[in-house]
Amino acid sequence: MAVLNLEDAVSTYGRLLGAELEHRETLESQGIEAVSVLVGEDRVELLTSLGEDTPVGRFLAKRGPGMHHVAYQVDDLGAELEALAGEGFELIDHEPRPGLYGLQIAFVHPDAVYGVLTELVAHG
């Protein structure tokens, strides 16, 4: 979820859903500060932009706070990207790259997944 203020968002998720702060990290290379909160056994990632000229900054300016992307864990990110490319899916990332929390990530273009930016994640 892209948010304007992480502190407010963490507080809201805590009050509304009993969410507990799990982790907080800044990733300068992607221009984001992020937190993960646990809601029961599930995890929600809240992102805010470090500047207007970043992917999340542009998203917030154009669309406002809301759903930014959906992430799915995969066992072998390289193999998954190769398989998707082989099936003709449009990829943003053709190779895994470092993401938050020590994970490897890659994005599938929203046009390939019914308008939803999709992130694939795997443990490094």
C-alpha positions as CSV (number, residue, x, y, z in Angstrom):
1,M,0.0,0.0,0.0
2,A,1.4,3.4,-0.9
3,V,0.8,5.9,1.9
4,L,1.6,9.6,2.5
5,N,2.6,9.1,6.1
6,L,4.0,5.8,7.5
7,E,3.4,6.7,11.1
8,D,-0.3,7.4,10.5
9,A,-0.7,4.3,8.4
10,V,1.0,2.0,11.0
11,S,-1.3,3.5,13.7
12,T,-4.4,3.0,11.6
13,Y,-3.6,-0.6,10.8
14,G,-2.8,-1.2,14.5
15,R,-6.1,0.3,15.7
16,L,-8.2,-1.2,12.9
17,L,-6.8,-4.6,12.5
18,G,-4.5,-5.1,15.5
19,A,-1.4,-5.0,13.2
20,E,2.0,-5.2,14.8
21,L,5.1,-3.5,13.3
22,E,7.4,-6.2,12.0
23,H,10.2,-4.3,10.2
24,R,11.1,-0.8,8.9
25,E,13.6,-0.1,6.2
26,T,14.7,2.6,3.7
27,L,15.7,1.6,0.3
28,E,17.4,4.6,-1.3
29,S,17.9,2.8,-4.7
30,Q,14.1,2.5,-5.1
31,G,13.3,5.9,-3.4
32,I,11.1,4.3,-0.6
33,E,10.8,3.9,3.1
34,A,8.7,0.9,4.0
35,V,7.3,-1.0,6.9
36,S,5.8,-4.4,7.2
37,V,3.0,-5.0,9.6
38,L,1.7,-8.3,10.7
39,V,-2.0,-8.8,10.6
40,G,-2.6,-12.3,12.1
41,E,-0.4,-14.6,10.0
42,D,-0.5,-12.2,7.0
43,R,1.9,-9.3,6.2
44,V,1.0,-5.9,4.7
45,E,3.8,-3.6,3.3
46,L,3.2,0.1,3.7
47,L,5.4,2.3,1.4
48,T,6.1,6.0,1.3
49,S,8.2,7.9,-1.2
50,L,11.5,9.6,-0.4
51,G,10.8,12.1,-3.2
52,E,8.4,13.1,-5.9
53,D,10.5,11.8,-8.8
54,T,10.4,8.1,-7.7
55,P,8.0,5.4,-8.8
56,V,6.0,5.6,-5.5
57,G,6.2,9.4,-5.5
58,R,4.8,9.5,-9.0
59,F,2.1,6.9,-8.0
60,L,1.1,9.0,-5.0
61,A,1.0,12.2,-7.0
62,K,-1.1,10.7,-9.8
63,R,-3.4,8.3,-7.8
64,G,-3.1,9.2,-4.2
65,P,-2.7,6.6,-1.4
66,G,-3.8,3.1,-2.1
67,M,-2.9,-0.3,-3.5
68,H,0.4,0.0,-5.2
69,H,1.2,-3.7,-6.0
70,V,0.6,-7.3,-5.0
71,A,3.6,-9.5,-4.1
72,Y,3.8,-13.3,-4.4
73,Q,6.6,-15.4,-2.9
74,V,8.3,-17.9,-5.3
75,D,10.9,-20.5,-4.7
76,D,13.2,-19.8,-7.6
77,L,12.9,-16.2,-8.9
78,G,15.3,-16.6,-11.9
79,A,13.4,-19.7,-13.1
80,E,10.1,-18.0,-12.6
81,L,11.1,-15.0,-14.7
82,E,12.5,-17.2,-17.4
83,A,9.2,-19.2,-17.5
84,L,7.1,-16.1,-17.6
85,A,9.2,-14.5,-20.4
86,G,9.0,-17.8,-22.3
87,E,5.2,-17.6,-22.1
88,G,5.2,-14.0,-23.4
89,F,4.5,-12.1,-20.2
90,E,5.7,-8.5,-20.2
91,L,8.3,-8.1,-17.5
92,I,9.7,-5.0,-15.9
93,D,12.6,-6.9,-14.4
94,H,14.2,-9.6,-16.5
95,E,16.7,-10.4,-13.7
96,P,16.2,-10.5,-9.9
97,R,17.3,-7.4,-8.0
98,P,17.7,-6.6,-4.3
99,G,14.6,-5.6,-2.5
100,L,13.5,-4.8,1.0
101,Y,14.2,-7.2,3.9
102,G,17.1,-8.9,2.1
103,L,14.7,-10.4,-0.5
104,Q,15.3,-10.7,-4.2
105,I,12.5,-9.1,-6.2
106,A,11.3,-8.7,-9.8
107,F,8.2,-6.9,-11.2
108,V,5.8,-8.1,-13.8
109,H,4.2,-5.3,-15.9
110,P,0.6,-4.4,-14.9
111,D,-0.5,-4.9,-18.5
112,A,0.3,-8.6,-18.2
113,V,-1.7,-9.1,-15.0
114,Y,-5.0,-7.3,-15.6
115,G,-3.7,-3.8,-14.6
116,V,-2.1,-4.9,-11.3
117,L,1.6,-4.3,-10.8
118,T,2.9,-7.7,-9.6
119,E,6.0,-8.3,-7.6
120,L,7.7,-11.7,-7.3
121,V,9.9,-12.2,-4.2
122,A,12.3,-14.9,-3.1
123,H,14.7,-15.2,-0.3
124,G,18.3,-14.2,-1.4
